[in-house]
Amino acid sequence: DEVMVSPLIRTTISDDRGDEPCYDGYPASELINKGYEIPHVIGLLWDKRLISKQEAEIIKRIMMLSADHGPCVSGAYATILAACAGIGLSQSVAAGMIMIGPRFGGAVTDAGRFFKYAVDSKMSVDEFLAYMKKNHGPVPGIGHRVKSLRNPDKRVKELVGYVKSLNIKTPCLDFALEVEKITSVKKDNLILNVDGTMAAVLVDIGFPVDSLNGFFILSRTIGLIGHWVDQKRQDSRLIRLFDYLVNYAAPKRREV
Ligand code: Q5B
């Protein structure tokens, strides 16, 4: 007798019940044999559409440019710290991943959301900045700890230059660049950063706002794995901060 069971979950992106997985209906083998690449898989699994060659090239460039930014940034540093404490690969990468948030790497979704909101509502840059200041605080996608007008971020210049060379409509990117013109005059490190640039470009090519942080998370995972393997290869020792790196502001030892 057949037993009716109501499904526990519903999926709309993939099916593994045949002899191979299908991503939004496309068999994995066909994708690899017909010249599709990782960005196409991202398009199918994150946005349920087979993206164009041009869109795939943009995504490939975004991923390559944001795969790593050295050992000093919050994510890589956390992974290195964990690796040196003898923690395994997945947990060390997770430690780095946990750092991806509103200040570091995880500003992509909100940058996309707010730039899109401004463009859709036909706000001027001044109106947008006033709105952000009143309602949300720092503008996601703007500002960098070390990059500035005097020390430009080549990744950003490269991506903007490439996307602009394609002669496609880029309303969000254009708006974000106008925002940068105003904020960077106030303070020269308030530039359009890598999160903000990725966000604007990805919104312009139609990716859903909620998927946007995924692009940084996915790309930076490549770097985080690299940092873990690098420490392992070097048989690195446990890291313990030196006292002189800490401002001990607790009260001096006293009697009870
Ligand atoms: N102020 C990124 O700030 C940072 C402002 C602002 C208005 C803003 C800050 C910020 C938005 C989040 C964002 C992604 C925390 C950055 C990344 C990937 C990375 C990382 C790497 C990689 C840096 C000093 C003064 C204050 C603030 C004002 C700052 N940002 N005002 N809008 N957006 N941005 N994150 O230097 O008057 O003095 O109180 O939160 O987009 O993560 O390489 O490192 O690839 O790994 O620490 O590139 O900009 O300065 O926060 O002390 O602020 O500037 O209100 O004003 P800082 P803060 P005041 S890309």
Boltz pocket constraint, residues with backbone or C-beta under 6 A from the ligand:
constraints:
  - pocket:
      binder: B
      contacts: [[A, 66], [A, 68], [A, 69], [A, 73], [A, 101], [A, 102], [A, 103], [A, 104], [A, 105], [A, 106], [A, 107], [A, 137], [A, 138], [A, 139], [A, 140], [A, 141], [A, 142], [A, 143], [A, 144], [A, 145], [A, 146], [A, 187], [A, 189], [A, 190], [A, 193], [A, 194], [A, 195], [A, 196]]
      max_distance: 6.0
